[in-house]
Amino acid sequence: MQDLATEGAKDYGKEFFKNSLGKVLRLPEKDVQKEAYGKALKEFLEIFQQQLEMADIDDDQLQIYKQPLKIFIKDETVKPILGDGFDINCQRIDTFTLAESWKRLNLPQLPSEFNWEKVGKFYLRKSRGIIESSEKLKAIFLDQIKIQDSENIQEKVGIKTDYDLDRYAEGLKSEYGYLKLECLDTTTYEQIKLWRMFVPQNVKRCKQFIPQLYEFPKEVFQELLDRGEITQAELELQLLEEKRREYLNAQLYPVFDIVNRIEHPKIVFLGDPGAGKSSLLQYLALNWAEKEPSDRASFPIPLLIELRIYARDKDENKCDNFLEFFSSR
């Protein structure tokens, strides 16, 4: 069976993955697909051989099934079923159709002890192992899980799942592509694109010291103390001054260096009014929207929500919850 697996792996065809990887937006490279196909074929043939051996088929008799198996694994009906092992939604392999295909092809009768159900069960387990051992396949598999989880959540709250990403990208460019200068008379001037004016900021880490915290009114301080979110020691002037000096002397980082670091999956940007927080988020969203449609799928989707608009729509009964608000944008 080892020779047959090696020979069969050379005849890789797209139909093997058409019901599984064919559903994903970002297909793995061709060599990754070929490698997965070769490993899957090898595992299937080994499991098939084990079932024959359990029926007391000796080595000479095994040779009888070599040519029939070669015909079987090339069949257009069989290939997609074996490829189903790489489908996130596959709970069991369609062994009934595999058994019927064996008969349809008029291949030699299998021993009565041969168990197609066990073949399917063990093969599905081996397919999952192939995915786990491949970083690229595993990443795609996890992406499928995330997409499915997102769709399940949206369906529960009554949100449509066929979201048009191209339309969303165009909406971002239309809404945030130009500077908002409502306070100026722009009737005699052309609109100014955010891309032309935006200057990336430099930022400091402020996890240990947040300057705005010490600008709160006394009653807010008291509420924070009562809730245990700050301690009395943090309000002492000497400690406050030390922290302020440490913050002022802290290293500056280009904001995109922070945004693009994998070790920062969650970031909050703080700053005074006019510091460019909104422009930064709009710029990041536009950066995604300006990418080629075929490239967008491999990047996180920016969900840019202006809370003041959400609060307004909720007060006006235009939406009942956050997901419904976003779906209507």
Disulfide bonds with the S-S distance in Angstrom:
none
